[in-house]
Amino acid sequence: MRTLACFFLFLAHSIFAADTASAPSWDLALFSKVPATFAATNRSTVPGVRSLFYEGSQFSGKPTRVFAWYGAPTNTTKKIPAMVLVHGGGGTAFDAWVKLWVSRGYAAVAMDLCGSVPLGSYGKWQRHEQGGPPGWGGFDQIDRPQTDQWTWQAIADIVLAHSLIRSFPEVDATRIGVTGISWGGYLTCIASAVDTRFRFAAPVYGCGFLGENSTWLGTFEKMSAEKSAMWLAWWDPSHYLKRTEMPVLWVNGSNDFAYPMDSWQKSYRATRGSDTLCLRVRMPHGHGGAGENPVEIHAFAESLFNGGSPLAKVLKQGRDVKNVWATFQSKSIITKAELNFTRDSGKWQQRKWEALSAALDAKAGRASAVLPEGTTVYYLNLIDERGLVVSAEHEELSTQNPSR
């Protein structure tokens, strides 16, 4: 499987390099225009959240409309920051997610990216007549024109949602972020390169380099080598992240089933901006509390938009045989440092992770630990007085000489 993945990746890079003229693109000037809006009959049970449709891009030569929930605080006279919320696989526009950000003093828009409205059940939402292509990934759509494929349409809809929320009089257009979950995190990675108007991006789980090590390797294997390579050349975030210059907060779990730590690391290393990591051991994968509620995203936004205390910043890290360390700076007091490690190798999703307290010198801004015998991968976490987590990069050690 690994050899096949490398072959797909080689073909993808060859195709992308040889035919960059045909690489997907989105006209930011065009999509920066405020889309028309239309009434929607859906009613939210969440006070202050309303439904609407906005005009999407054309799909198969026909106009589309995108369903969305929008909400904003009503008890303020000042312009407020805003968030664009990108759902993941099986999801739709979630009004509760909008409510969460409204409760924090933000405006928020959450749109459906699969041509549906939020009627039905999880993964089985009701499609509407003017919807775009269904998700996810669009692997079976690779023979269509680029602009009729799911990823292109979804990114266009995200940019248009951004243009829409920027137009509302209560919103400060200079303070808007984007966050997405799973496939929504994947889209957030691409959107961070395409829509430079966003102030920051926070992909949860999602990353690039899907042709190297991801849950979709079996899907690529079932496609022809040429089609797999074309999908990766056009739609893998790795080709876009190298253009990302905005701050990015990366949130993931050590055993995520879809976006493993090695591909995740290559993704955050690919950007041109500042990157902050939050890697929790066995973080659950999903919408709701798991993917929508990480408090680090709120703190990250507050630090950029409202003068809040920023997350800790890892300055340097290193290892001398078994002795590992990281230096940091933080305006909030770091109350705990943690060594997370595994002695396992093989599939990232199946590795057993353990945690030990690390030595902490908060005044000097340094955390350190001694690696247990047999460690194959490790990383350090810093936890501040608010309970917020910032991670150093993980390091893989030789399986022949682990922790030596």
VEXDREN-2710 file (C-alpha; in Angstrom, 1 decimal):
% VEXDREN-2710
k/r/px/py/pz
1/MET/0.0/0.0/0.0
2/ARG/2.8/2.4/0.9
3/THR/4.5/1.8/-2.5
4/LEU/1.2/2.4/-4.3
5/ALA/0.7/5.6/-2.4
6/CYS/4.2/6.8/-3.3
7/PHE/3.4/6.0/-7.0
8/PHE/0.2/8.1/-6.9
9/LEU/2.1/10.9/-5.2
10/PHE/4.8/10.8/-7.9
11/LEU/2.3/10.9/-10.7
12/ALA/0.3/13.7/-9.0
13/HIS/3.4/15.9/-8.6
14/SER/4.4/15.1/-12.2
15/ILE/1.0/16.1/-13.5
16/PHE/0.8/19.2/-11.4
17/ALA/4.3/20.3/-12.4
18/ALA/3.8/19.5/-16.1
19/ASP/0.4/21.2/-16.4
20/THR/0.2/24.0/-13.9
21/ALA/-1.9/26.0/-16.4
22/SER/-4.7/23.5/-15.8
23/ALA/-4.4/23.6/-12.1
24/PRO/-7.6/24.6/-10.3
25/SER/-8.1/28.3/-9.5
26/TRP/-10.7/30.6/-8.0
27/ASP/-11.2/34.2/-9.1
28/LEU/-11.0/35.9/-5.7
29/ALA/-12.0/39.3/-7.3
30/LEU/-15.2/37.6/-8.7
31/PHE/-16.1/35.7/-5.6
32/SER/-15.4/38.8/-3.4
33/LYS/-18.6/40.3/-4.8
34/VAL/-21.5/40.0/-2.3
35/PRO/-23.8/37.2/-3.4
36/ALA/-27.5/37.7/-3.7
37/THR/-29.6/36.2/-0.9
38/PHE/-32.9/34.5/-0.9
39/ALA/-35.5/33.5/1.7
40/ALA/-35.4/30.1/3.3
41/THR/-38.3/28.4/5.0
42/ASN/-36.2/26.5/7.5
43/ARG/-36.6/27.7/11.1
44/SER/-33.9/27.4/13.8
45/THR/-34.8/26.5/17.3
46/VAL/-31.8/28.6/18.4
47/PRO/-32.8/32.2/19.2
48/GLY/-31.1/34.8/17.1
49/VAL/-30.1/32.4/14.3
50/ARG/-31.9/32.8/10.9
51/SER/-31.8/30.8/7.7
52/LEU/-31.1/32.0/4.2
53/PHE/-29.9/30.9/0.8
54/TYR/-27.2/32.7/-1.0
55/GLU/-26.2/32.6/-4.7
56/GLY/-23.5/30.0/-5.4
57/SER/-21.4/29.4/-8.5
58/GLN/-22.8/27.7/-11.6
59/PHE/-22.9/23.9/-11.6
60/SER/-23.3/22.0/-14.9
61/GLY/-24.2/25.4/-16.5
62/LYS/-27.0/26.2/-14.0
63/PRO/-27.1/28.6/-11.1
64/THR/-27.0/27.3/-7.6
65/ARG/-28.1/28.4/-4.2
66/VAL/-26.4/27.5/-0.9
67/PHE/-28.3/27.1/2.3
68/ALA/-26.8/28.8/5.4
69/TRP/-27.5/29.7/9.0
70/TYR/-26.5/33.2/10.2
71/GLY/-26.4/34.7/13.7
72/ALA/-25.0/37.7/15.5
73/PRO/-25.2/39.2/19.0
74/THR/-27.9/41.8/19.3
75/ASN/-26.6/43.5/22.5
76/THR/-23.7/45.5/20.9
77/THR/-23.4/48.8/19.1
78/LYS/-19.8/48.1/18.0
79/LYS/-18.7/46.1/14.9
80/ILE/-18.0/42.6/15.9
81/PRO/-15.6/39.8/14.6
82/ALA/-17.0/36.8/12.7
83/MET/-16.4/33.2/11.9
84/VAL/-17.1/31.1/8.8
85/LEU/-17.9/27.5/9.9
86/VAL/-17.2/24.6/7.5
87/HIS/-18.8/21.3/8.3
88/GLY/-17.3/17.9/7.6
89/GLY/-18.3/14.6/6.2
90/GLY/-21.9/13.6/6.9
91/GLY/-22.7/17.0/8.2
92/THR/-24.6/20.0/7.0
93/ALA/-25.1/23.6/8.2
94/PHE/-25.4/23.4/12.0
95/ASP/-27.3/26.2/13.8
96/ALA/-25.9/25.1/17.2
97/TRP/-22.4/25.8/15.9
98/VAL/-23.5/29.3/15.0
99/LYS/-25.0/29.7/18.4
100/LEU/-21.7/28.8/20.1
101/TRP/-19.9/31.6/18.4
102/VAL/-22.7/34.1/18.9
103/SER/-22.5/33.3/22.6
104/ARG/-18.9/34.3/22.4
105/GLY/-19.7/37.7/20.9
106/TYR/-19.1/36.8/17.3
107/ALA/-21.2/36.8/14.1
108/ALA/-21.1/33.4/12.4
109/VAL/-22.2/31.7/9.2
110/ALA/-22.5/28.0/8.7
111/MET/-23.4/26.7/5.2
112/ASP/-24.2/23.4/3.6
113/LEU/-21.6/22.4/1.1
114/CYS/-23.3/19.4/-0.5
115/GLY/-26.4/20.9/-2.1
116/SER/-28.7/20.1/0.9
117/VAL/-30.8/21.7/3.6
118/PRO/-30.6/20.5/7.2
119/LEU/-33.7/18.3/7.0
120/GLY/-33.3/14.5/7.5
121/SER/-30.7/12.7/9.5
122/TYR/-26.9/12.7/9.8
123/GLY/-25.4/11.9/6.4
124/LYS/-28.8/11.7/4.8
125/TRP/-29.8/15.4/4.5
126/GLN/-32.5/16.4/2.0
127/ARG/-31.1/17.8/-1.3
128/HIS/-32.7/20.9/-2.8
129/GLU/-33.4/21.6/-6.4
130/GLN/-30.7/24.3/-6.9
131/GLY/-27.9/22.5/-5.0
132/GLY/-24.4/21.9/-6.2
133/PRO/-22.6/18.5/-6.3
134/PRO/-22.9/16.1/-3.4
135/GLY/-19.8/15.4/-1.2
136/TRP/-17.4/14.0/-0.1
137/GLY/-14.1/14.3/-1.8
138/GLY/-15.7/14.0/-5.3
139/PHE/-13.6/11.0/-6.1
140/ASP/-16.3/9.8/-8.6
141/GLN/-16.4/13.3/-10.2
142/ILE/-12.9/13.4/-11.5
143/ASP/-14.0/13.2/-15.1
144/ARG/-16.1/16.3/-14.9
145/PRO/-14.9/19.8/-15.6
146/GLN/-12.9/21.1/-12.6
147/THR/-15.6/23.7/-11.8
148/ASP/-18.3/21.0/-11.6
149/GLN/-16.3/19.0/-9.0
150/TRP/-17.1/19.0/-5.3
151/THR/-13.9/20.5/-4.0
152/TRP/-14.0/23.4/-6.4
153/GLN/-17.6/24.1/-5.7
154/ALA/-17.2/23.9/-1.9
155/ILE/-14.3/26.3/-1.9
156/ALA/-16.2/28.7/-4.0
157/ASP/-19.1/28.5/-1.6
158/ILE/-16.8/29.2/1.4
159/VAL/-15.4/32.2/-0.3
160/LEU/-18.9/33.5/-1.1
161/ALA/-20.0/32.9/2.4
162/HIS/-17.1/35.0/3.5
163/SER/-18.0/37.8/1.1
164/LEU/-21.6/37.6/2.4
165/ILE/-20.8/37.9/6.1
166/ARG/-18.3/40.7/5.4
167/SER/-21.1/42.7/3.9
168/PHE/-23.3/42.8/7.0
169/PRO/-23.1/46.1/8.8
170/GLU/-22.5/44.6/12.2
171/VAL/-19.4/42.7/11.1
172/ASP/-15.9/44.0/11.1
173/ALA/-14.5/42.7/7.8
174/THR/-10.9/42.9/9.1
175/ARG/-11.7/40.4/11.9
176/ILE/-13.0/37.2/10.3
177/GLY/-11.6/33.7/10.7
178/VAL/-12.5/30.3/9.2
179/THR/-12.6/26.9/10.9
180/GLY/-13.6/23.5/9.6
181/ILE/-14.0/19.9/10.8
182/SER/-12.6/16.8/9.1
183/TRP/-13.5/17.3/5.4
184/GLY/-14.2/20.8/6.5
185/GLY/-10.7/21.0/7.9
186/TYR/-9.4/19.8/4.5
187/LEU/-11.4/22.6/2.8
188/THR/-10.1/25.1/5.4
189/CYS/-6.5/24.3/4.4
190/ILE/-7.3/25.1/0.8
191/ALA/-9.4/28.2/1.7
192/SER/-6.5/29.6/3.7
193/ALA/-4.5/29.8/0.4
194/VAL/-7.3/30.9/-1.9
195/ASP/-9.1/33.5/0.2
196/THR/-6.4/35.8/1.6
197/ARG/-9.0/38.0/3.3
198/PHE/-9.4/35.6/6.2
199/ARG/-7.4/36.7/9.3
200/PHE/-6.7/33.2/10.4
201/ALA/-7.6/29.6/9.7
202/ALA/-8.2/26.7/12.1
203/PRO/-8.5/23.3/10.5
204/VAL/-9.7/20.6/12.9
205/TYR/-8.3/17.2/11.9
206/GLY/-8.1/18.0/8.2
207/CYS/-4.8/18.2/6.4
208/GLY/-3.1/17.4/3.1
209/PHE/-0.8/14.7/1.6
210/LEU/-3.7/12.4/1.4
211/GLY/-2.0/10.2/-1.2
212/GLU/0.8/9.3/1.2
213/ASN/-1.0/8.1/4.3
214/SER/-4.7/8.6/4.8
215/THR/-7.9/6.7/5.2
216/TRP/-8.6/7.2/1.5
217/LEU/-5.7/5.1/0.2
218/GLY/-8.1/2.3/-0.6
219/THR/-10.2/4.7/-2.6
220/PHE/-7.2/5.8/-4.6
221/GLU/-6.3/2.1/-5.2
222/LYS/-9.8/1.4/-6.7
223/MET/-9.5/4.4/-9.0
224/SER/-7.1/4.2/-12.0
225/ALA/-3.6/5.4/-11.4
226/GLU/-4.2/8.3/-13.7
227/LYS/-7.4/9.4/-12.1
228/SER/-5.9/9.1/-8.6
229/ALA/-3.0/11.1/-9.6
230/MET/-5.2/13.7/-11.2
231/TRP/-7.4/14.0/-8.0
232/LEU/-4.3/14.5/-5.9
233/ALA/-2.8/17.0/-8.3
234/TRP/-5.9/19.1/-8.4
235/TRP/-7.5/18.7/-4.9
236/ASP/-4.9/17.7/-2.3
237/PRO/-4.2/20.6/0.1
238/SER/-0.5/20.0/-0.1
239/HIS/-0.4/22.0/-3.4
240/TYR/-2.2/25.0/-1.8
241/LEU/-0.7/25.2/1.7
242/LYS/2.6/26.4/0.4
243/ARG/0.8/29.7/-0.5
244/THR/-0.8/30.1/2.9
245/GLU/0.6/33.1/4.8
246/MET/-2.0/33.7/7.5
247/PRO/-1.7/32.3/11.0
248/VAL/-3.0/28.8/11.3
249/LEU/-4.1/26.9/14.4
250/TRP/-3.9/23.1/13.7
251/VAL/-6.1/20.9/16.0
252/ASN/-5.9/17.1/15.8
253/GLY/-5.8/13.9/17.8
254/SER/-2.9/11.4/18.1
255/ASN/-5.0/8.6/16.7
256/ASP/-7.2/10.3/14.2
257/PHE/-8.7/7.7/11.8
258/ALA/-8.6/10.0/8.8
259/TYR/-5.7/12.5/9.1
260/PRO/-2.6/10.8/10.6
261/MET/0.2/12.6/12.4
262/ASP/2.8/12.2/9.7
263/SER/0.6/13.8/6.9
264/TRP/-0.5/16.4/9.5
265/GLN/3.1/17.4/10.2
266/LYS/4.0/17.7/6.5
267/SER/0.9/20.0/6.1
268/TYR/1.7/22.5/8.9
269/ARG/5.4/22.5/7.8
270/ALA/4.3/23.5/4.3
271/THR/2.8/26.9/5.1
272/ARG/4.5/30.2/4.9
273/GLY/2.8/31.8/7.9
274/SER/2.9/31.1/11.6
275/ASP/1.6/27.8/12.8
276/THR/0.4/26.8/16.3
277/LEU/-0.3/23.1/17.1
278/CYS/-2.8/21.6/19.5
279/LEU/-2.4/17.8/19.4
280/ARG/-4.4/16.0/22.1
281/VAL/-4.0/12.3/22.9
282/ARG/-6.9/10.3/21.4
283/MET/-9.0/13.4/20.7
284/PRO/-12.4/12.1/19.4
285/HIS/-13.3/12.8/15.8
286/GLY/-16.6/14.4/15.0
287/HIS/-18.9/17.4/14.9
288/GLY/-20.5/18.7/18.1
289/GLY/-18.3/19.1/21.1
290/ALA/-15.3/17.2/19.7
291/GLY/-14.7/19.3/16.6
292/GLU/-16.6/22.5/17.2
293/ASN/-15.8/23.3/20.8
294/PRO/-11.9/23.2/21.2
295/VAL/-11.4/26.2/23.4
296/GLU/-8.0/26.8/21.8
297/ILE/-9.8/28.1/18.7
298/HIS/-11.7/30.7/20.7
299/ALA/-8.6/31.8/22.5
300/PHE/-6.7/32.0/19.2
301/ALA/-9.4/34.2/17.7
302/GLU/-9.6/36.4/20.8
303/SER/-5.8/37.0/20.7
304/LEU/-6.0/38.2/17.1
305/PHE/-9.4/40.1/17.3
306/ASN/-9.9/41.3/20.8
307/GLY/-6.5/41.6/22.4
308/GLY/-6.9/38.4/24.4
309/SER/-3.9/36.5/25.8
310/PRO/-2.4/34.4/23.0
311/LEU/-1.7/30.8/23.1
312/ALA/1.8/29.8/24.2
313/LYS/4.5/29.8/21.5
314/VAL/7.0/27.1/21.1
315/LEU/10.4/28.8/20.3
316/LYS/12.7/25.8/19.9
317/GLN/12.8/22.1/20.6
318/GLY/15.4/19.4/20.6
319/ARG/16.7/16.1/21.8
320/ASP/20.0/14.8/23.2
321/VAL/19.7/11.0/23.0
322/LYS/16.9/10.5/25.6
323/ASN/16.7/14.0/26.9
324/VAL/14.1/16.1/25.1
325/TRP/13.2/19.8/25.7
326/ALA/11.2/22.7/24.3
327/THR/11.5/26.4/25.1
328/PHE/8.5/28.7/24.9
329/GLN/7.1/32.1/25.7
330/SER/3.6/32.7/27.1
331/LYS/1.7/35.6/28.5
332/SER/-0.5/33.1/30.4
333/ILE/1.2/31.1/33.0
334/ILE/2.1/27.6/31.9
335/THR/1.1/25.3/34.8
336/LYS/1.9/21.9/33.4
337/ALA/4.1/20.3/30.8
338/GLU/3.4/16.8/29.5
339/LEU/5.4/14.2/27.6
340/ASN/3.2/12.2/25.2
341/PHE/4.9/9.1/23.8
342/THR/4.3/5.7/22.2
343/ARG/6.4/2.6/21.9
344/ASP/4.4/1.3/19.0
345/SER/5.0/1.6/15.2
346/GLY/2.7/0.8/12.3
347/LYS/-0.6/2.5/11.7
348/TRP/-0.9/5.7/13.6
349/GLN/-4.5/5.1/14.3
350/GLN/-3.7/1.9/16.3
351/ARG/-0.8/3.1/18.4
352/LYS/-1.1/3.2/22.2
353/TRP/-0.1/6.6/23.6
354/GLU/1.0/7.3/27.2
355/ALA/1.5/10.5/29.0
356/LEU/4.0/11.5/31.7
357/SER/4.5/14.8/33.5
358/ALA/7.5/16.7/32.1
359/ALA/9.8/19.0/34.1
360/LEU/8.7/22.6/33.9
361/ASP/10.6/25.8/34.5
362/ALA/7.9/28.4/33.8
363/LYS/10.1/31.3/34.6
364/ALA/12.9/30.2/32.2
365/GLY/10.3/29.1/29.6
366/ARG/11.5/25.6/29.3
367/ALA/10.0/22.1/29.5
368/SER/12.0/18.9/29.5
369/ALA/11.7/15.1/29.9
370/VAL/13.5/11.9/29.6
371/LEU/12.2/9.5/27.0
372/PRO/11.1/6.1/28.4
373/GLU/12.8/3.0/27.0
374/GLY/11.4/1.9/23.6
375/THR/9.9/5.3/22.7
376/THR/9.2/5.4/18.9
377/VAL/7.4/8.8/18.7
378/TYR/7.0/11.6/21.2
379/TYR/6.0/15.2/21.6
380/LEU/5.6/17.7/24.4
381/ASN/2.4/19.5/25.4
382/LEU/2.3/22.8/27.3
383/ILE/-0.9/23.5/29.3
384/ASP/-1.6/27.0/30.6
385/GLU/-3.6/28.3/33.5
386/ARG/-6.7/28.4/31.3
387/GLY/-6.3/24.7/30.5
388/LEU/-5.3/25.5/26.9
389/VAL/-2.9/23.1/25.1
390/VAL/-0.1/24.0/22.7
391/SER/2.0/21.2/21.3
392/ALA/5.6/21.0/20.1
393/GLU/6.2/19.0/16.9
394/HIS/6.4/15.3/17.2
395/GLU/9.5/13.4/16.4
396/GLU/9.7/9.9/15.1
397/LEU/12.7/7.8/16.3
398/SER/14.3/4.9/14.5
399/THR/12.4/1.7/15.2
400/GLN/15.7/-0.2/15.2
401/ASN/17.1/2.1/17.9
402/PRO/14.0/3.7/19.7
403/SER/14.8/6.4/22.2
404/ARG/18.5/6.1/21.6
END
